[in-house]
Amino acid sequence: MATTDLIRVSSSQTADELLNQCVREYAEASVFQKMSKPWLEDNPFRRPLLNGSFRAFNTERPLELAQISSNAGLIANRILMSIYERDFVFLPARDLDGKWDDFQTYYSDELRQKGEVIRPLLERYVFSSVEREVAISGAWTIEAFSAYFDDFFKNLTAADNARLMEAITSAKDPVAAAHTYLIQLAGDFLVESSAMTRNAIGNYGQLQSELFKVIIDECGYGVHSTKHSTLYQKVMESQGLDPIPHTYWQFYLPESLYLFNYYNYICRDHRHLFRYIGAILQVETSFRVTCRQMADMMRTVFGPKSETDYFLEHVHIDNHHSRMVFEDLVRPAVKIYGNTVLREILRGFEESLVVGASATSGTLAQIKWADSLAAGADGERPLRLTTVGQMSADRRWEVTRASDAGTTCTVKKGEIDVVAGYGKVATFGAGQSVRIPAGVLYSVCAAPDGVYDIKTDGVAL
């Protein structure tokens, strides 16, 4: 069946009209519809895409990096991730019979073909931001890059990540803050190495075999208990969190989705192979430091016996991976293919720093806002604080959205729950107001008698 049989295309349609038509039709699939609750247990296929604040994409002006945290950035990245991950195999832990229709729908030809119309249009809209952030100038040689990399390796402190870990450990509710963080990591860590395996196939000589060595390590050399994603499942389970991928889909921040999608983007498009080699060099080098910081945070928040094997494994193996990628991938690639690929390697190295910093800053902002709700910062002290799992069953669940600007929510009658993440739900009653800052993820869930209004920049929505 041709794509034009699935999507009614008019010759007079603009690119945005085609995109938005395809998005509407794609999002109408049962697996992408709004749910009446925050998640379904043991179902990696159900992923609500749209929310009540989204109208349409205007891609004439691609998103700036600062706009990734917008609602359009959130929706675009949700859609892209649902498209990219159709390349991956997901199965529930049990009872596939009961989820067979979802399984078939998610991997259907119809969604695959519609997704392939959407993907390149959204990629330009989303990833132009990071490409504009990085400018490669001058004549780079392997000697110059080696000196640059050695300096990065020796002087790396991961200061931004350290500030995030400090924000978690010093929070009024450090457990909720840590859970917010662990859920952000889960979107990637529970499918770890999946994106990079796209570069393990084909035929491109010794480089292919050297990259495959890294993939083998990530997959635990075929021993399931030592596979890195299995180690992260243990982290999730140790905190009472569901280890099934994307259970907490509605709590991924747009910046986190952007990070996940960036690696899918540069791995899926093989024109970016050398950009990926640069990105993986940066990540493997940084993880030996950031994972030590993560392990220390876990022990501080959850005690000396907390589950840290995932993080400590990366502290150990990524010292080796860093040098292995540089010596066995970067150097030979430049020797064989020349300085053109070196510029791509450098671009990938620098771009991965940009998207990583965006994810860190987005998580930091979310944690600080959620933690401030207890004190009634920028609003009133809530009637009570709870977690999503403890919310009243009568609340009308709304798909999470991103705040494009500072927003004030005022309760006219009854009660509402303002969801600031998995671990932080603040309840407000009649006459109370709460301020929601720009750039955070939230949901407003009303009681049966709850009535409220929302004003953004003085305009009631």
Solvent accessible surface area in square Angstrom, and as a share of the most:
residue,aa,sasa,rsa
1,M,161,0.72
2,A,55,0.43
3,T,47,0.27
4,T,90,0.52
5,D,97,0.50
6,L,24,0.12
7,I,0,0.00
8,R,177,0.65
9,V,76,0.44
10,S,53,0.34
11,S,126,0.81
12,S,96,0.62
13,Q,48,0.21
14,T,78,0.45
15,A,62,0.48
16,D,27,0.14
17,E,91,0.41
18,L,38,0.19
19,L,1,0.00
20,N,16,0.08
21,Q,25,0.11
22,C,0,0.00
23,V,2,0.01
24,R,131,0.48
25,E,26,0.12
26,Y,0,0.00
27,A,7,0.05
28,E,120,0.54
29,A,17,0.13
30,S,56,0.36
31,V,0,0.00
32,F,4,0.02
33,Q,81,0.36
34,K,117,0.50
35,M,18,0.08
36,S,100,0.64
37,K,99,0.42
38,P,23,0.14
39,W,48,0.17
40,L,52,0.26
41,E,130,0.58
42,D,15,0.08
43,N,12,0.06
44,P,1,0.01
45,F,0,0.00
46,R,69,0.25
47,R,0,0.00
48,P,1,0.01
49,L,1,0.00
50,L,55,0.27
51,N,14,0.07
52,G,50,0.48
53,S,48,0.31
54,F,25,0.11
55,R,189,0.69
56,A,56,0.43
57,F,6,0.03
58,N,100,0.51
59,T,31,0.18
60,E,149,0.67
61,R,202,0.74
62,P,43,0.27
63,L,10,0.05
64,E,89,0.40
65,L,43,0.21
66,A,91,0.71
67,Q,82,0.37
68,I,1,0.00
69,S,21,0.14
70,S,19,0.12
71,N,6,0.03
72,A,28,0.22
73,G,0,0.00
74,L,0,0.00
75,I,0,0.00
76,A,0,0.00
77,N,0,0.00
78,R,0,0.00
79,I,0,0.00
80,L,0,0.00
81,M,1,0.00
82,S,0,0.00
83,I,3,0.02
84,Y,0,0.00
85,E,1,0.01
86,R,8,0.03
87,D,60,0.31
88,F,21,0.09
89,V,126,0.73
90,F,10,0.04
91,L,96,0.48
92,P,15,0.10
93,A,62,0.48
94,R,169,0.62
95,D,87,0.45
96,L,53,0.26
97,D,131,0.68
98,G,61,0.59
99,K,30,0.13
100,W,118,0.41
101,D,112,0.58
102,D,13,0.07
103,F,40,0.17
104,Q,86,0.38
105,T,38,0.22
106,Y,0,0.00
107,Y,50,0.19
108,S,25,0.16
109,D,95,0.49
110,E,76,0.34
111,L,7,0.03
112,R,90,0.33
113,Q,45,0.20
114,K,28,0.12
115,G,0,0.00
116,E,60,0.27
117,V,34,0.20
118,I,0,0.00
119,R,47,0.17
120,P,45,0.28
121,L,30,0.15
122,L,0,0.00
123,E,18,0.08
124,R,146,0.53
125,Y,10,0.04
126,V,0,0.00
127,F,1,0.01
128,S,23,0.15
129,S,2,0.01
130,V,0,0.00
131,E,57,0.25
132,R,116,0.42
133,E,95,0.43
134,V,13,0.07
135,A,94,0.73
136,I,31,0.16
137,S,86,0.55
138,G,56,0.54
139,A,102,0.79
140,W,57,0.20
141,T,55,0.32
142,I,31,0.16
143,E,122,0.55
144,A,44,0.34
145,F,0,0.00
146,S,16,0.11
147,A,65,0.50
148,Y,66,0.25
149,F,0,0.00
150,D,44,0.23
151,D,84,0.44
152,F,33,0.14
153,F,37,0.15
154,K,152,0.64
155,N,96,0.49
156,L,36,0.18
157,T,92,0.53
158,A,16,0.13
159,A,48,0.37
160,D,64,0.33
161,N,15,0.08
162,A,39,0.31
163,R,137,0.50
164,L,2,0.01
165,M,12,0.05
166,E,106,0.47
167,A,16,0.13
168,I,0,0.00
169,T,39,0.23
170,S,76,0.49
171,A,15,0.12
172,K,137,0.58
173,D,47,0.24
174,P,40,0.25
175,V,65,0.37
176,A,10,0.08
177,A,7,0.05
178,A,0,0.00
179,H,21,0.09
180,T,12,0.07
181,Y,9,0.04
182,L,0,0.00
183,I,2,0.01
184,Q,9,0.04
185,L,25,0.12
186,A,4,0.03
187,G,1,0.01
188,D,57,0.30
189,F,12,0.05
190,L,10,0.05
191,V,22,0.13
192,E,20,0.09
193,S,15,0.09
194,S,28,0.18
195,A,18,0.14
196,M,12,0.05
197,T,49,0.29
198,R,25,0.09
199,N,4,0.02
200,A,21,0.16
201,I,128,0.65
202,G,64,0.61
203,N,141,0.73
204,Y,52,0.20
205,G,46,0.44
206,Q,117,0.52
207,L,3,0.01
208,Q,31,0.14
209,S,56,0.36
210,E,15,0.07
211,L,2,0.01
212,F,94,0.39
213,K,91,0.39
214,V,1,0.00
215,I,8,0.04
216,I,50,0.25
217,D,19,0.10
218,E,9,0.04
219,C,36,0.22
220,G,9,0.09
221,Y,150,0.57
222,G,75,0.72
223,V,80,0.46
224,H,122,0.54
225,S,72,0.46
226,T,68,0.40
227,K,55,0.23
228,H,1,0.01
229,S,6,0.04
230,T,16,0.09
231,L,17,0.08
232,Y,0,0.00
233,Q,53,0.24
234,K,78,0.33
235,V,0,0.00
236,M,0,0.00
237,E,95,0.43
238,S,58,0.37
239,Q,34,0.15
240,G,66,0.64
241,L,5,0.02
242,D,30,0.15
243,P,31,0.19
244,I,26,0.13
245,P,20,0.13
246,H,6,0.03
247,T,7,0.04
248,Y,10,0.04
249,W,4,0.01
250,Q,1,0.00
251,F,6,0.02
252,Y,2,0.01
253,L,5,0.02
254,P,3,0.02
255,E,15,0.07
256,S,4,0.03
257,L,0,0.00
258,Y,0,0.00
259,L,46,0.23
260,F,13,0.05
261,N,0,0.00
262,Y,0,0.00
263,Y,37,0.14
264,N,7,0.04
265,Y,23,0.09
266,I,0,0.00
267,C,0,0.00
268,R,59,0.21
269,D,29,0.15
270,H,105,0.47
271,R,197,0.72
272,H,21,0.09
273,L,25,0.12
274,F,38,0.16
275,R,19,0.07
276,Y,9,0.03
277,I,2,0.01
278,G,0,0.00
279,A,0,0.00
280,I,7,0.03
281,L,0,0.00
282,Q,12,0.05
283,V,41,0.24
284,E,9,0.04
285,T,0,0.00
286,S,14,0.09
287,F,36,0.15
288,R,36,0.13
289,V,30,0.17
290,T,16,0.09
291,C,0,0.00
292,R,113,0.41
293,Q,32,0.14
294,M,9,0.04
295,A,0,0.00
296,D,67,0.35
297,M,2,0.01
298,M,0,0.00
299,R,81,0.30
300,T,94,0.54
301,V,26,0.15
302,F,50,0.21
303,G,21,0.20
304,P,117,0.73
305,K,197,0.84
306,S,19,0.12
307,E,37,0.16
308,T,11,0.06
309,D,70,0.36
310,Y,0,0.00
311,F,0,0.00
312,L,56,0.28
313,E,55,0.25
314,H,3,0.01
315,V,19,0.11
316,H,126,0.56
317,I,22,0.11
318,D,1,0.00
319,N,68,0.35
320,H,98,0.44
321,H,0,0.00
322,S,0,0.00
323,R,86,0.31
324,M,20,0.09
325,V,0,0.00
326,F,2,0.01
327,E,75,0.34
328,D,52,0.27
329,L,2,0.01
330,V,0,0.00
331,R,91,0.33
332,P,38,0.24
333,A,0,0.00
334,V,13,0.07
335,K,180,0.76
336,I,105,0.54
337,Y,106,0.40
338,G,28,0.27
339,N,73,0.37
340,T,107,0.62
341,V,15,0.09
342,L,0,0.00
343,R,91,0.33
344,E,47,0.21
345,I,0,0.00
346,L,5,0.03
347,R,41,0.15
348,G,0,0.00
349,F,0,0.00
350,E,45,0.20
351,E,0,0.00
352,S,2,0.02
353,L,58,0.29
354,V,30,0.17
355,V,0,0.00
356,G,23,0.23
357,A,46,0.35
358,S,13,0.08
359,A,11,0.08
360,T,26,0.15
361,S,65,0.42
362,G,6,0.06
363,T,5,0.03
364,L,36,0.18
365,A,47,0.36
366,Q,5,0.02
367,I,5,0.03
368,K,118,0.50
369,W,18,0.06
370,A,10,0.08
371,D,19,0.10
372,S,26,0.17
373,L,3,0.01
374,A,26,0.20
375,A,50,0.39
376,G,11,0.11
377,A,42,0.33
378,D,113,0.58
379,G,37,0.36
380,E,72,0.32
381,R,158,0.58
382,P,14,0.09
383,L,95,0.47
384,R,109,0.40
385,L,70,0.35
386,T,29,0.17
387,T,46,0.27
388,V,8,0.05
389,G,58,0.56
390,Q,130,0.58
391,M,31,0.14
392,S,51,0.33
393,A,113,0.88
394,D,73,0.38
395,R,27,0.10
396,R,110,0.40
397,W,12,0.04
398,E,50,0.22
399,V,5,0.03
400,T,1,0.01
401,R,43,0.16
402,A,5,0.04
403,S,4,0.03
404,D,97,0.50
405,A,22,0.17
406,G,16,0.15
407,T,4,0.02
408,T,41,0.24
409,C,0,0.00
410,T,33,0.19
411,V,1,0.01
412,K,119,0.50
413,K,116,0.49
414,G,20,0.19
415,E,45,0.20
416,I,0,0.00
417,D,3,0.01
418,V,0,0.00
419,V,1,0.01
420,A,0,0.00
421,G,9,0.08
422,Y,34,0.13
423,G,5,0.05
424,K,14,0.06
425,V,0,0.00
426,A,0,0.00
427,T,2,0.01
428,F,1,0.00
429,G,6,0.06
430,A,66,0.51
431,G,60,0.58
432,Q,27,0.12
433,S,29,0.19
434,V,3,0.02
435,R,89,0.33
436,I,0,0.00
437,P,43,0.27
438,A,58,0.45
439,G,21,0.20
440,V,4,0.03
441,L,5,0.03
442,Y,13,0.05
443,S,0,0.00
444,V,7,0.04
445,C,0,0.00
446,A,3,0.02
447,A,7,0.05
448,P,91,0.57
449,D,76,0.39
450,G,5,0.05
451,V,76,0.44
452,Y,68,0.26
453,D,39,0.20
454,I,16,0.08
455,K,100,0.43
456,T,25,0.15
457,D,115,0.60
458,G,69,0.66
459,V,91,0.52
460,A,64,0.50
461,L,150,0.75
